[in-house]
Structures are given as C-alpha cells and as structure tokens.
C-alpha cells in the first residue's frame, strides 16, 4: 500500500541560540497542506518572505547549510530537516525570527521531541518516493569524498569519516531503517576541532557555540594557558586541560558519535531534494557542500525520470502529418527495412512517429520462432529513422542526403515488443544541429510504458552521387 503524506497535528515552538550569530531564535513549526513540502518563513523581515527547502536555493555550505530565495535566507537548516526526515514528515511551515535555526544541543534530539509532542497527522495524498534505479555518484577525488546512491528495496544510509585524527580514527555509522532514526541518530551532536575554534571565531562564526551544543576534539595536549586564551576569546568558561580527547558536556552518546552526526547532516541535506528516496546511500567523508551537490544530481535524475514517463498522446483518427508515401520521400529506406509507418507530430525540435508491429515482420521468422520478440537493435533503428525524418526536413532536397549513426549512448530496454504492439517513437533534439551533427533523446513507448530509451548521435551527409 502506498504511504500517505504527513504533517504535524498542531503548532509547536522551539527557542534557542543561533550557532553562528549567537542571537536568540524562536522557531515555530506549523501544520501545512498536502504537496507543500518544507517551507521556512522569515517573520522578522519585511513582507515575511518564504523560502522553500530546495537544493537549488543553497547559497552557502560553510559549517552549515544556508538557503536563500529572493534575498531572504535562513541558515543551519540541516538539523531540523534531518528530524523531519527521521519522522517522515512531508509538509510543514517553519517560521523563524532570525537568520538561522537554533542550534539547541547540537543534535536533532530536541527537534524530534518537539515534533512528536505536536503529534503526527496523516494526510490524504499519497507520498511520492523516488526509487533509485541506476547508480548516482558524486566524487571529489582531491578531498577523498564520494557519495553514491544504489538501487535497494528500501532507504538506508552509511557514512564513513576519516580526518587523520588519532582521537577520532576511522569511524563508520549506518542506518538500515528510517524508523530507527530517533534512537540511533537524532541525539548525535555536532563537533569541531580545537585548532579550528579561533579561525571560525575570527570569521564571524560560532558566536553561539559552547560545550553545551558541540563537542571539541583535542588531537594533542594543549597548554592550559592556550586553552584559557581561546576560551576567553570566544566568551566561554575555561576548559580543563586534557592530553587529548573529546571535550563535551556529559558523556558521548555513542562511541562513533561524530560519524553518526555526519550521517544526521547528510539526511538533512538530502531533504533538500524534496522527495524521499528508496535506495542505499553510501558516503565517504561527506560535508555540506558535497551533500548538496549530490542532492542536485539526484534532483536531476528525478527530473529526467519524470520527463521520460510523460507518455505522448495522439489521436489515432487524426490525419497523420506524414503518411508512408511522404516518409519514403524523406528516407532512403524501403521494406522490409522501413520501420516507420506514419508521422503523427513534428516540430523543429521534436518528432512523434508510429510503427505497427505485425506478425508478418520478416525478423519474427528467426527472432524467435516460438516466442516472437522485436529485436532491440531494430527498435533503435526505428527511432533513428524517426529522428532522420526530423533532421531531413531541415534541408531543401532530402533525397540528396543520408543520415549516419555516430554514437548510441545509454540505451536501455525496459520490456519486450511483440506482434500486435503499436510502437510510438519520440525523438527530441538535445541541442541545435551544427555542421550536420545531431544529438537526440529517443524514447519508444507501447501504451503507457517506456520500452526503450537512449541518446542517439547522427550526421547528415550529402550523397556523393545524386540521381
């Protein structure tokens, strides 16, 4: 059964300090209608502008994720977004009276508690989930970063971190079921290396940072005088010297808490895709910048998937744009190798053709006698002929030209084409024709199903001898 969308039952407010600005922040979560997604509203700005939670609106990723729309921005969104993912909440409005979300204790635990206290409300609309069907990979070789999405039966995520730190070492964290988020991930706090504190402070960051909302990693023994100097500079209580280790309020929630927090951040940043995922995410040394770039790749894949699933509509009773006689004037092919019966629609950028697949096709004699299936190469050829008609109409005398394949890329066959099927052929120019070179996105449909798709590249060549 398809899951339904969710929001919260009533509003709830969280109050805290902004990690980077140090200002007092009130964030109120409100129920929101179906298909609205996650929206932030800056109620402290004129006009109270709304900012959609989208990877396309990310403007900064230094120590937090910042989104901006029409000049209004909101930072430190990742922890709240992560909590929403953990509870599978789809639609919500978050009003904020400052430039960033409150840091609270540096984790998502208090966000989770507040949202649970507000109650979860099931909505009527189905929840749209994007299924990873082909690997999606982001890499940054210089930094040793890799994030990939792989096909899987449900959502899971794994993170490995390595900062060449003797204190942290190599850490690994994973979440096999989103239902375990609250107990396994939500309470993992953010962290910072002691050597970074002064630099961050001088760059006007971590003005609201403290041991109450972050862990400080001491990679080596630091003289007490240096500890005191840094503590005084950032306006925090002086810390007791350690040989090396982790400074924090209370004990570690988990031995691999830093890795779990990176997983928490990644889940939050992936919420900027706007659609829950079905697949396995594997990340090595992720950070906000790489998380967002990976999210953009997934958004592109979702857009392509939606486009490929738009089935062309046509009226079988309408007079075709080109009948078989006109097609023979545009193409040199003849039976039994003429694989386009009619052209339904044609523009400067797109063509829609039709091939009626009959048991009388000669290739069914051998492919296969007991189970006739149209060869995939002939489906591609039918698409190529359809695309050839598209580009042949750009020249004055088509009989003086022929089109030749240069490249076939990313072709996938989704299901069989058999006698009795009507093959709908669609080709779209991917870029303007230059020097006779054409790149097309090609799709073949039977009914409402995509049976084949890919990219074709061809060249229009003038025949040596024109009769």
N, C-alpha and C positions, 0 to 999 in steps of 0.2 A: 504494500500500500504506500502511495506517495505521501511523504510527510507534509504537514501543513506549516505555514509561516507562523512566526511567534513574535509577540511584543510583550510589554510588561502590563500588569493589571492596573497599576496606579503610579503616580509620580513618586520619586524619591530623590533626596538631595545629599550630596557628599561635600564636605568642606575640608580644605587643607591648604597647603602651601605649594606654590609653583616651584619645581626643582630648579629651574634656571633663572627665573625672575625673582623668586623669593617673595612674591606678593600673595596676599590672601585670595583664595579662589573658592567660589561656590559653583558646583556643577550639579544641575538638576536633570534627571532622566524622566522623560515623558513617554507615555504610550504613543505609537504612531500607526497610521493606516497601512494597509497591505501594499506591498511593492514600493514603499517609500525608501527603504534602506536605512542607513545610518546617516543622520544629519546633525551637524553641530551648528549652534547659533550663538553669535557673539552679542549678548544683550547689553554689553557696555558700550557698543559702538553705535553711531547714528544709523538709524534705519534697521538696526538689529539684523545684520546680514546672516544668511545661512550658508554653510559650507558643507558640501557633500563629501562623505568619506570615500575618496577615489584616489587610486594610484596616479592618475593623470594630473591631479592637483597638488602633488607633493612638491614642495619648493626647497626643503632643507632636510638633511638627514644627519646632521652633526649632533650626536649624543641623544637624539630623539627624532621623531618623525613629525614634520610640520606640513600642514596642508593649507592652501590659500585659494580663495575664489573671489574674484573681483575686488582685490585689495584687502580683503579680510582674511586673517589667518588664525590658526589655532595649533599649538604645539603639544608635544607629549601625549599624542592620541593613542599610542600603541597599547598601553596597558588597559585602557577602557575597552578598546576594540578587541583585545585578546579575551577579556572577560565575556564580552558579548558572544564571541565565537564559542567559548567554553560552555556557555549556556544555550547555544544555538538560537540566539535572539536575532531576528532578521530586521525588524523595523523599530526605530527608536529616534526620538529627538532629544538632543543633549544641549541645554542652554548653559552658557559659561559667561561669567562676568570678568574675564581676564584673558590674557594671550595664550594660556596653556592650561591643560588639565592638571588637577592637583596630583602631586606625587604620592601622597598618603604614606604608606610604609615602604614604597619602592617596589611593590608587587601588585598583583591583581586581586589579592585576597579580599580587601575591603570593597572593591567594586563588585565582586561576586556576592558578598554578604548583603550589600545594599540592594542589588537586583533581585536576589532571591527573596528578600523581605518585601519587595514590591509585588511579588507574585508574577508568574509567567502565564500569559494569555494566549491560547491557541486561536489562530485566525482562520478564515475560510479558504483563502487562496493556497494552492499547492506551493511547496518550496522548490525553487529551481536550483538544481545542483549540476555543476559542470563535471562530467566524467572525463578523466584523463585517458585518452585512447592511444596517444602517441607520446613518447618522451619529450619533455620540455626541459631544456638545460640552460642555465646561466653559469658562466665561468669568468673568473678574473685570475688568470694564471699568475700575475705579478704578486697578488696577495694570497694566493693559495685558497681562493674562495670558489666553491661550487655549490649550486643549489639545483636540484633536479626534481621533476615530478614524473612518476611512473604509473602505469595502469595498475589498479588494485581494486579489490572488492569493496573497500570502504576507506575512509580517510584515516591516515596515520602519518606520523611525522617523527623524524630522527635528526638529531643535531650533534655534531662533534666540534669541539673547540680546542685550540692549541695556541697559546700565546707565548710559547717558550718560557714559561714561568715554572720555577721549581715548586712554588706554592700550589698552583692550580694543576700543573701537569696536563696531560691529555684527558679531557672529560667528554663523556657521552651521555646523552639523555634521549629518551624516546617516549612517545605517547601513542599507544596502539588503538585506543578508543577515546573519542572525544568526551564520552561520559566520565572518564577518569580525570579530566582536566582539573576539576575543583580540588581533588585530594592530592594529585600528583604534580601539578604545575603552578596553580594560582598563587601559592604563598612564596614562590621563589623571588628573591629580591634582586634589584639591580646592583651592580658593583663597579668599582673604579680602582685603578692602581694608584698608590700613594704618589708616585712620581708624576702623575698627571694632574694632581689637585691644583697646584699653583698655576699651571698653564691654563687650565679650564677657568679658574677664577679670573685670571687676567684677561681672558677672552669673554668676560661678562657672562659666564655660565655658572651653574651650580650655586647660585646665590641662596637657594633654599635647601641645599644639601646638608645632610648630617648623618651621624651613625644610626639615627632612627629611621632613615629611609634609604640607606645604601650600605653596602659592605666595602671596606677599604682593604685592598690587597697590599701587604708589605712583602716585597720579594726578598728583602735583605734587612739586616738590622739597621735602624735609623737612629742616630744620636738623639737623646731626649731633647736637646736644645733645638734641633731641626723640627722635631715633632711639635714642640711648643710654638715655634715660629709660624709654621704652616697653620696650626690650629688658631692662633691669634689672628692671622691674616684673614682667614675665612670666617672668623667670628664664631668658632665652635669651642666647646670645652676641650681642655688639653687632654691628650691621649697618653696612656701608659705605654712605655716603650716595649716592643717585642723584638726578639731576634728576627723572626719572620713569621708570617701567618696572616690571618684574616681578622680585621677589626670590625666588630659589628655589635649592635645591641642584642643581647640574648645569644642563643646558640644558633648554629646553622640549622636550617630546616631540613636540608639534605646534604650528604657529603659532596654531591655534584650540583649544588645549588646554582653556581654560575652558568653551567651548561643548561640547566632547566630554565633559567631566566632568559637565556638566548632563544630557547625554544618558545617561551612565552612571547617574547618580542616578535619572533618570526610569525607566529599565529596571528598576532595583532596586525602586523604589516600586511599579511595576506588577506585580512578582512577588507583591505582597500581594493581588492579585486571586485568586490560587490556581489560575489556569488560563492556559496560554499563549494568545496571541492570533494570529488570522490577519486582518491588516488593516494599514492605513497610519496611523501616529500622527504628527501634526504638532503641535508645541508651540512657543509663543512665550512667552518669559520664564518658564519653569516653575520651580517651587520645591517643597519637600517638601509644604507644605500643599496647593497646587493639585494636585500629583501624586496625593496620597491622596484628595482629593475627586473627582478624575477616576476613580481606581480604584474608588471606591464607586459611581459612575454605571455603570461597566462591570459591576460585580458585580450591580447591579440589573437590567441588561439581560440578563445570563446567567440570573438567577432567572426573569425573565419568559419567556425563551426555553424554559427547562426546563418551566415550567408550561404553556406553550402546546403543548408537544409531548407532554403526557400525554393520550393518546387515551382517551376514556371507553370502558369495557367494558359490554356489555349482552348479555343472553340473548334471542335472537330468539324463543325458545319460551315465554318468561315472559309472564304476563298483564300487559298494559300498565296503568299507573296510571290513565290516562285514555284511553278509546277515542275514536273520532271523534264519537260522539254527545255524550259529556261535553265534548269540545273545543268543539262547537257551542253548548253552554250557556254556555261561558266567553268565547267570541269572537263578535263580530257578523259576521265574515267568512263568506262562502259561496262554493262553487265558481262560477267557476274561480279565485277569488282566496283560497281557503282552502289554505294551504301547509304545514299540519302535519297528519300522519296519525295520530300517536299520541304520547302522553307516556309515556316509559319510567320516568323517575325524577323526583321533585320533593320538595324540602325547602323550608324557609323562606328559604334563601339561593341555591339552585341548581335549575335545571330542565334535563332532558335530553329532547329530542324527536326525532322521526324524520319524514322526508319521503322517500317513494319516488318517484323521478323517472322518469316513464314517457314514452314517445314520444307518448302521447296528450295530453300537456300542450298547451294551445292556443297557448302562446307559441312552440313549436317550428315552427309554420307559417311564421313570419317571422324566426325567430332561431336558426339560419339554415337555409333550405331544404336546402342541400346539406351543411351541417355543423352539426347541431343542438347548441346550447350554451345552457345555462340562463343567463339574464341575471343579472349581478351584483346588480342592484337587487332582483331577486326573491329571491336568496339572503339579502340583508339583510332583506327583508320577512319571509321565513320565520323568520329569527332574531328579528325584532321580534315576530312573532305568538307565538313560543315564550316570549319574555320577557313578553309581555302576559298569557299564561296564568299565569306566575309571580306577577305582581302582582294579577291579578284574584282569585286565591284568598285575598287578604288582606281583601276586602270581603264583606259579608253577601249582597248580591244583585248578582252581576256584570252582570246584564242592564241594570242602571241606570247602568252606567259604560262609558266608552270610553277607550282609551289613544291618545295622540297623540305623534308624534315631536317632540322639541325640538331634538335635536342628534345628528349622526352624526359620530364623530371617529376618525381614524386607521384607517379601514377599508382593508384590503389583501386583494387576491385573489391566491391562490397558484397555483391551477391550475383547469382547466376542470371544470365539472359537466355531464355528458352523460346521455342516456337510458340507463336501466339502473342508474345510481348510486343508492345509498342515502345520503341526506344526514342526518348526525347533527348535531343542533342543540343547542348548550350555551350557557346564559346564567347568569351569576353576578352577584349584587348586589355592587357595589363599595362601597356604603355604605348605611346604613339609609334606608328610604323616608321622606321628610319632605315634608309638605304635598302628597302625591300625586306628588312628583318622584322618579324612579327613575333610577339610573345602573347600567348593566350592562356587564360584559365579555362579549362574544359571540364564539363560535367555531363554525365549521361544518367538519365532517370528512367525508371519504369514505375509508373504510377506515382506514389508519393515517396519512393525510395531512391536514394542515390546508388547506382550500381557501379559506377566508375568515375574517377576524377583525377586530375593531374594538371601539369603545366606543359604546354607544347610550344616549341620554338621552330619557326619555319622561315624560309627565304623565298621571295618571289623573284624568279629568274626569267629573263626574256629568252624565248626559244631561239636556237641557232638558225633554224630554217622555218620560215613562216609560209605555209601553203596558201 
